Amino acid sequence: MTNQVLGRWSSWRDKAILELRMKNVPGHEIGEILSEVETHVEETGETPDDAFGDPVIYARKRAASIEVAPNDASSLITSAIGGGIGGLILAHSAWQLGAGQPVLGGIPAWIGLLLGVAVLAFVFHRIEPDLITDPRSGRALDSVRSM
């Protein structure tokens, strides 16, 4: 790709990713779409704007053709509640440790800290990222764009 095409591709890709994510398109589907566009741009030397038009409009058309599963709010709610509980345990235990006092029930504050960290680790371990992967290589895009 020439520098001009590479610069346009990066901007076009970012806008398309944002629109596809807003339409809840899964990461592997976004990877498929991006690889098709990138392959075409590399083979023809055209800019993505010339070949596919506005990235937002193109992303909307592609998203409409993909069956998107509705969001499962239960896992989000569970993660939020678990994270809140773990954070409260951790914060309370840290406060009590600094004050030299036990946490509720006379438990040593350091045990409360460990419990808070364990709850947060369990919650964050359950969160599955929906990474955008390139179907040609199987590699994920960089984390900022993939989130």
BELBELDA-V31286 format. One record per backbone hydrogen bond with DSSP energy under -0.5 kcal/mol. NH is the residue of the N-H (numbers start at 1). CO is the residue of the C=O. Records with the same first field share a line. If there is no record, write none. Layout:
NH->CO  CO
//
This chain:
6->2
7->3
8->4
9->5
10->6
11->7
12->8
13->9
14->10
15->11
16->12
17->13
18->14
19->15
20->16
21->17
22->18
23->19
24->21
25->20
29->26
30->26
31->27
32->28
33->29
34->30
35->31
36->32
37->33
38->34
39->35
40->36
41->37
42->38
43->39
44->40
45->41
51->47
52->48
53->48  49
58->54
59->55
60->56
61->57
62->58
63->59
64->60
65->61  62
66->63
68->66
69->67
73->71
75->72
76->72
77->73
78->74
79->75
80->76
81->77
82->78
83->79
84->80
85->81
86->82
87->83
88->84
89->85
90->86
91->87
92->88
93->89
94->90
95->91
96->92
97->93
98->94
99->95
100->96  97
101->96
103->107
106->103
107->104
111->108
112->108
113->109
114->110
115->111
116->112
117->113
118->114
119->115
120->116
121->117
122->118
123->119
124->120
125->121
126->122  123
127->123
129->127
131->129
133->131
134->139
135->133
137->134
138->134
141->132
145->142
146->142
147->143
//
